[in-house]
Amino acid sequence: MNDLSDALGAASSGMRAQAARLRLVSENIANADTPGYHRKLMSFEAEMGRDAGSTVSPGRVRLDRTEPERVYDPTHPLADAEGYYLGSNVNLMIEVADAREAGRSYEANLKMFEQVREMQTALMDLLRR
């Protein structure tokens, strides 16, 4: 029964991590047109415990150091003498791909969680007999 509990813990930690990743992606998409905004990135870290590597947690949030694009708009209040201002470094195609990957990873963890719960229920039914 302990292995099943460990599997539930792994699936739920994966769902939490992917939910955090999806939050960051949505922040990046919402701020794609914000001048000077730097894309936020996050990696995952294995949680150390008695079963090292069986669970995962969201790592530190860091900023993408890619240079923001220069946008030409002389009417913009942040424009310099040449008419340029710094936009964001968010690429919407990358963010949409990351959102899809996070969503699918979340669904895979959810499916694993549901299957383990079904296995636990079946095991309890067998033990009751």
C-alpha positions as CSV (number, residue, x, y, z in Angstrom):
1,M,0.0,0.0,0.0
2,N,3.0,2.3,0.6
3,D,4.0,2.1,-3.0
4,L,0.5,3.3,-4.1
5,S,0.8,6.2,-1.7
6,D,4.2,7.1,-3.1
7,A,2.6,7.0,-6.6
8,L,-0.2,9.3,-5.5
9,G,2.4,11.7,-4.0
10,A,4.4,11.7,-7.3
11,A,1.4,12.4,-9.4
12,S,0.1,15.2,-7.1
13,S,3.5,16.8,-7.0
14,G,3.6,16.7,-10.8
15,M,0.2,18.4,-11.0
16,R,1.3,21.1,-8.6
17,A,4.5,21.8,-10.5
18,Q,2.7,21.9,-13.9
19,A,0.1,24.2,-12.4
20,A,2.8,26.6,-11.3
21,R,4.4,26.4,-14.7
22,L,1.1,27.2,-16.3
23,R,0.7,30.2,-14.1
24,L,4.1,31.6,-15.2
25,V,3.2,31.0,-18.8
26,S,0.0,32.9,-18.4
27,E,1.8,35.8,-16.8
28,N,4.2,35.9,-19.7
29,I,1.4,35.9,-22.2
30,A,-0.5,38.6,-20.3
31,N,2.6,40.8,-20.3
32,A,3.8,40.2,-23.8
33,D,3.0,43.8,-24.8
34,T,4.4,45.3,-21.6
35,P,7.5,47.4,-22.4
36,G,10.6,46.2,-20.7
37,Y,9.0,42.9,-19.5
38,H,11.4,40.0,-19.2
39,R,10.0,36.5,-19.7
40,K,9.8,34.4,-16.5
41,L,11.3,30.9,-16.5
42,M,11.1,28.0,-14.0
43,S,12.7,24.7,-13.8
44,F,11.7,21.6,-11.7
45,E,13.7,20.1,-8.9
46,A,13.5,16.7,-7.5
47,E,12.4,16.8,-3.8
48,M,14.8,15.0,-1.5
49,G,13.2,12.6,0.9
50,R,13.2,9.0,1.7
51,D,12.5,8.3,-2.0
52,A,14.8,10.8,-3.7
53,G,13.5,11.8,-7.1
54,S,10.0,10.4,-6.7
55,T,8.4,13.8,-6.3
56,V,9.0,17.1,-8.0
57,S,8.6,20.7,-7.0
58,P,8.8,24.0,-8.9
59,G,12.2,25.5,-8.8
60,R,13.3,29.1,-8.5
61,V,11.7,31.6,-10.8
62,R,14.2,33.4,-12.9
63,L,14.1,36.0,-15.7
64,D,15.1,35.3,-19.3
65,R,18.2,37.3,-20.0
66,T,17.5,37.6,-23.7
67,E,17.6,41.2,-24.9
68,P,14.0,42.6,-25.4
69,E,13.2,43.6,-28.9
70,R,13.5,47.3,-29.9
71,V,10.2,48.6,-31.2
72,Y,9.9,51.7,-33.4
73,D,7.1,53.9,-32.3
74,P,8.0,57.6,-32.1
75,T,4.6,58.4,-30.5
76,H,5.2,56.0,-27.5
77,P,5.9,57.8,-24.2
78,L,8.9,55.6,-23.6
79,A,10.5,56.2,-27.0
80,D,14.0,57.5,-27.2
81,A,15.3,60.3,-29.5
82,E,15.4,57.8,-32.5
83,G,11.8,56.7,-31.8
84,Y,12.6,53.3,-30.3
85,Y,11.6,51.7,-27.0
86,L,12.4,48.4,-25.4
87,G,9.5,45.9,-25.8
88,S,9.3,42.5,-24.1
89,N,11.3,39.4,-24.8
90,V,8.2,37.2,-24.8
91,N,7.7,35.0,-27.9
92,L,4.0,34.1,-28.0
93,M,4.7,30.9,-30.1
94,I,7.0,29.6,-27.4
95,E,4.6,30.5,-24.6
96,V,1.7,28.7,-26.4
97,A,3.8,25.7,-26.9
98,D,4.9,25.7,-23.2
99,A,1.2,26.1,-22.2
100,R,0.2,23.1,-24.3
101,E,3.1,21.0,-22.9
102,A,2.3,22.0,-19.3
103,G,-1.4,21.2,-19.8
104,R,-0.7,17.8,-21.3
105,S,1.8,17.0,-18.5
106,Y,-0.8,18.0,-16.0
107,E,-3.4,15.7,-17.7
108,A,-0.9,12.8,-17.7
109,N,-0.3,13.2,-14.0
110,L,-4.0,13.5,-13.3
111,K,-4.6,10.2,-15.3
112,M,-1.9,8.5,-13.2
113,F,-3.5,9.8,-10.0
114,E,-6.9,8.5,-11.1
115,Q,-5.5,5.1,-12.0
116,V,-3.7,4.7,-8.7
117,R,-6.9,5.6,-6.9
118,E,-8.7,2.9,-8.8
119,M,-6.0,0.4,-7.9
120,Q,-6.3,1.4,-4.2
121,T,-10.0,1.0,-4.3
122,A,-9.7,-2.4,-6.0
123,L,-7.1,-3.5,-3.4
124,M,-9.4,-2.4,-0.5
125,D,-12.3,-4.4,-2.1
126,L,-10.1,-7.5,-2.3
127,L,-8.9,-7.1,1.3
128,R,-12.5,-6.8,2.6
129,R,-13.5,-10.2,1.1
